Amino acid sequence: MVADFDKFIFKTGDELMLITFLETTSAKHKLTQSINSSNLDKVSKNTIANISLTLTGNYTDILAYIADLEASDYFINILQLELTPVFTRDGQPSPDVTLNIVTELYVSE
């Protein structure tokens, strides 16, 4: 149904809600998150919003974060996803990983 689909589309003016969702989700999974780049301040109707994020934390928490993104009320398209191991200062592997993720959302009015 088209009417049901509309609730998943990001709307201009909802930037703070989206950022709050991303921050709340990363905190829920005990991840450190930073927004590397986005065009949320420049989006308009019928365009694409791009968000690039870096998250660091436990591997299973990273996977849970991705699952939450996919299950969210936003239709988030993951364009690129890169997981890299984190090493300690003495070069030993850490239980943490870093996720670099590039996403896009279609913008409605």
N, C-alpha and C positions, 0 to 999 in steps of 0.2 A: 504494500500500500504506500502510495506517495506521501500521504499525510504522516505516516509513521516514520518514514525515512527522514523527513525534515527535522525531527528532533535530534538527529545525529550530526547534523551539519553545523559547523562553527559559524557563528554570526558575528558581524562587526559589533564592537562594543563589549564583547564577552572575553576580551583579552585577559583581564585580571582573573576571571573564573578559570580559564584554561591554565594559566600560570599557577594559580593556587592548587588546582587539581594535580599538576605535575609535581609541585613541591610536597603536597600532602602524601602523594603516592610514594615518592622517594623516601620521605620520613617514615612512612608506615613500614617500609622494608629496610630501614636503617642504612640508607644509601646516601652518599655525598653526591649532590647534583649541582651542575652549573650549566647555564644556558650559554652556549658559545656564540650563537647567532640566531636571529629571527627577523622576520619582516612583519611581525604582528602590528607594529605601529604604522605600517604603510599599506595594509590590506584594505581592499574595498570589495564591494559585491561582485560575485562571479569571478574571483581570482583565487590564487592558491597561497596559503600561508605556509611558510617554511620555518622549521625549528630544528636547530642542531644542539644536541645535549651531550654532556659527558657525565657519566655516573661511575662511582667507585664503591665497591662493597663485595660482600660474599657472593659467590657464583649463583647459589640457589636463590638468593634474594634478588639478584639481577634478573633471573628468569621469571620470578614472581612479578617483578615490576613490569616486564614486557607483557606478561599475561594480563596484568591489570590494564595496561594501555589498550590491548586488543579487546578487552571486555568492557571498556569504558563507554560512556554515552557519546563520545566523540568518534567520528569516523576518521581515524588516524592511519595514514598510509606510511608504512616504514619503507623508506627508500634505500637506506644503507644502515648496516649494523656491523660493528666491529668490536670483538671482544679480545682484550689483550691481558696477559698475566701481569700481576704486580709483584715486584721483587723487593725484598728488604734491603737496607743499606749495605749489608754484607753480601748481597747478591743471591741470597736464598729465596726460593719461591714463597710467596705469601698465599694465604687462603683467599685473598681478594683478587678481583679482576676489575678492569676498567672497560666500560661500555661507551663507545662513541656511536651515537645514533642520529640519523638524519630523517626527519619526518615531514610530511606535508598534510595539510587539511584543506578541503574545499571550503571557500568562504561564501556564505549566503548574506543576505541583507543585514 
